[in-house]
Amino acid sequence: MSEVDTAFLARYPVRQVGGETILELWVPAEELDEFNAHIVGRIEVVHEFRRATCSAEP
């Protein structure tokens, strides 16, 4: 599981988006390299959401 230093994260605001329970950390695009450098450990995919596809019949 990956982690990011809590003190480092404190500089970024948490915003509510899309609904009451949807919270996102807002990191400016120009600071993503620094943010990524503070990720420690492996990033683990725990859920995957894909758009449903429908097959076309000939």
HUSUL-V598615 format. One record per pair of residues at least 12 apart in sequence whose C-alpha atoms are under 6 Angstrom apart, sorted by the first residue. I is the first residue (numbers start at 1). J is the second residue. Records with the same first field share a line. If there is no record, write none. Layout:
# HUSUL-V598615
I = J + J
This chain:
# HUSUL-V598615
1 = 42 + 43 + 44
2 = 40 + 41 + 42 + 43
3 = 39 + 40
4 = 38 + 39
12 = 26
13 = 26
